[in-house]
C-alpha cells in the first residue's frame, strides 16, 4: 500500500478464537492463533490507521501503537465490538468466533461419573453481521474459513451478512490458514474478486490492507 493509505482512519479488527465456558475448567473453542488478525492490525497501523484489536485468547504479544482489547467469549467480543463502533470506519473480522456456546455454564467443575454426557448448545450472535447491520456502518470486511466450495460459501456470506468484502481461506490445507505462518486467500466483493497465492501472513496482510484502502476510498 501507499504510505498514509489509511492516514487517520479508525480501524477495528477482531482476531483469534473465542472460548465458550462449559464449567470453570473446560471450554469449547476453534482453531486460530491470531497471527492473521495481528498481522492485519500491524499493516493497518503502518498504513497510518488508528487501530483497535479485539483479541480472543492467543499467545501473541500486543503490537506497538495498537489498542488491544482482550476478550474470551463471543458475547464479550460482540460487546467490545459494539463499544468501538461509534468511531469505527473500517471493521475487519478475522476472528474464528465459536458459532455456539453451552446453554448453561456449570458453577462447579462437572464430575466425570456418567459414561456419556451431552451439552446443549445455543447459537452465538454473529458479530460481523451485527456490525454490518448498523446504520451507518463501517466498511465491513469478513473472513470465510471453508473446507469446500470456497467461492460459493464465501459469496453467500458476503451477501447474507451484508459485507463490503470477504476474504476466503481454504482451511482444508494444512500449509495455510489456521496456525500456519502462511496463508493464501481469494477476496470477493460485489463487483469483483482477486486472488493471493501462498505468502507470509505479514506480507499478505499488507496486500489486503492495500486492497481494503482502495475500496474504502475509491478515486
Ligand atoms: O488466527 P490464524 O491462526 O492466523 O488463522 C487465521 C484464520 C484462518 C482464523 C482467519 O484467516 C479466518 O479465516 N478467520 C475466520 C474464521 C471463521 O470463523 O470463519 P467463518 O466462516 O466461520 O465466519 C465468517 C465470518 O463471520 C468471519 O469474519 C467471522 O469472524 C465472522 N463471525 C462468525 C461467527 C460469529 N458468531 N461472529 C462472527 O463475526
Boltz pocket constraint, residues with backbone or C-beta under 6 A from the ligand:
constraints:
  - pocket:
      binder: B
      contacts: [[A, 14], [A, 16], [A, 31], [A, 32], [A, 33], [A, 34], [A, 35], [A, 36], [A, 37], [A, 74], [A, 93], [A, 94], [A, 95], [A, 96], [A, 97], [A, 98], [A, 99], [A, 124], [A, 125], [A, 126], [A, 127], [A, 128], [A, 129], [A, 141], [A, 142], [A, 143], [A, 144], [A, 145], [A, 146], [A, 157], [A, 167], [A, 169], [A, 171], [A, 177], [A, 178], [A, 179], [A, 180]]
      max_distance: 6.0
